[in-house]
Amino acid sequence: MTGRVMTQRLTDRTRRVAESLTLAVTARALELKRQGIDVISFGAGEPDFPTPPHVIEAVTAFLAKGQVKYTAASGTPELKNAILQRAATDDGLSQYEPGNVLVSCGGKHSLYLALQALCEAGDEVLILAPYWVSYPDMAQLADAKPVIVETSPSDGFRPDLERLEAAITERTRVLILNSPGNPTGAVYDRTTLEGIARLAEQHDLIVFSDEIYAKLVYGDAQHTCFPTLPGMQERTLLFEGVSKAYSMTGWRIGWTLGPKPIIQAMAKIQGQMTSNPATPSQVAAVAALNGSQDVVEDMRTEFDARRQIIVDGLRSLPGVSCPEPQGAFYVLPDVSKLYGKTLGGHAVTDSLTFSAACLESANVALVAGIAFGDDRCVRLSYANSREQIQEGLARLKKLIEG
Ligand SMILES: Cc1ncc(COP(=O)(O)O)c(C=O)c1O
């Protein structure tokens, strides 16, 4: 078959979906590295720490038995219990039962399944910008319409409730929240979340609370787990996973806690799609959740130190303004004052050309803000060593100062 015939056979669905720009930047940075170029990567949303040693030990002992079989499609009872225990201990969520949990192949898979379970064609999904790259595309894959509501750095990227309410229509089904947020690092205060909860109740919305960065909060900021707010447990799907909290991205374990009928519907789709998440990975997740949580705090403390280095460094660059993130491991500086300049021989007109100049001329990989719905900004992940961060900042300084 020719390429043309093959393309004609692709569905509309594939055309609606964009390639993940964050993955594209990582791929280009890897290509340069393979050519022997020393690239500083602020691109990937992936902690740089190794998997905790006690997790490796538990999985090694499991593998030594040689019995790696299917499990229940929705996850093992051991893992569901470990998830319920942590939800009760860490967030005071003690009413959930095993039937309220679905374990999937990463938080991304969980979110995908939830949208598939809840959206009909033409339904609307409210997404706050700047947003995590995958939300709009996942909504489109469910034939739903992503409706973007802007937030601003001057409000700490918290949603303006009037603007949010104005975006609600008869077709709005789902509101996606992500606090602590990627790419903003914003942590919503309790009062803001209570306001959102009132809107959800008034307009009968289902809230997706993506709390995958819940353990990474800094300074005075306090994380509020959305389903702990009065009346919210019955209309919230809570998404978490081991990727960010335990630096276990490659194990691909995420989960959803929510009302049983929705969890059952998602489990039905998963059963026909992937069956259970990889069995050794479920063993690994049990070890992470049941083991000492000191590893989480150690990583958080290190991220906090890096956060301060990167924010100070970016603020010292001419033409760059950088809000202070309170959570996750990203900064989202506004670089739009540099648009119109030539940096390292590259004409910079927007976030894509700015990030191209950084990669090609300074060998610094970062992600264009347009991927997150804000073309004034670029995202840097500080899941990188302090030395690499310092070096990357020095290169950016040289690039910008000429
Ligand atoms: C906001 C947010 N949600 C969910 C995920 C999914 O993570 P995973 O699929 O590794 O659990 C990510 C990963 O980058 C993320 O940034």
The ligand as a MOL file (V3000), in Angstrom:
LIG
                    3D

  0  0  0     0  0            999 V3000
M  V30 BEGIN CTAB
M  V30 COUNTS 16 16 0 0 0
M  V30 BEGIN ATOM
M  V30 1 C -0.6480 16.9490 35.3840 0
M  V30 2 C -0.2950 15.5470 35.0610 0
M  V30 3 N -1.2410 14.6070 35.1870 0
M  V30 4 C -1.0020 13.3290 34.9030 0
M  V30 5 C 0.2520 12.9370 34.4640 0
M  V30 6 C 0.4140 11.4740 34.1270 0
M  V30 7 O 1.4840 10.8550 34.7010 0
M  V30 8 P 1.6420 9.2780 34.6010 0
M  V30 9 O 0.8930 8.8090 33.4110 0
M  V30 10 O 3.1080 9.0660 34.4840 0
M  V30 11 O 1.0640 8.7260 35.8920 0
M  V30 12 C 1.2560 13.8760 34.2970 0
M  V30 13 C 2.5830 13.5000 33.7550 0
M  V30 14 O 3.3510 14.2800 33.2700 0
M  V30 15 C 0.9880 15.2160 34.6230 0
M  V30 16 O 1.9190 16.1650 34.5170 0
M  V30 END ATOM
M  V30 BEGIN BOND
M  V30 1 1 1 2
M  V30 2 1 2 3
M  V30 3 2 2 15
M  V30 4 2 3 4
M  V30 5 1 4 5
M  V30 6 1 5 6
M  V30 7 2 5 12
M  V30 8 1 6 7
M  V30 9 1 7 8
M  V30 10 2 8 9
M  V30 11 1 8 10
M  V30 12 1 8 11
M  V30 13 1 12 13
M  V30 14 1 12 15
M  V30 15 2 13 14
M  V30 16 1 15 16
M  V30 END BOND
M  V30 END CTAB
M  END
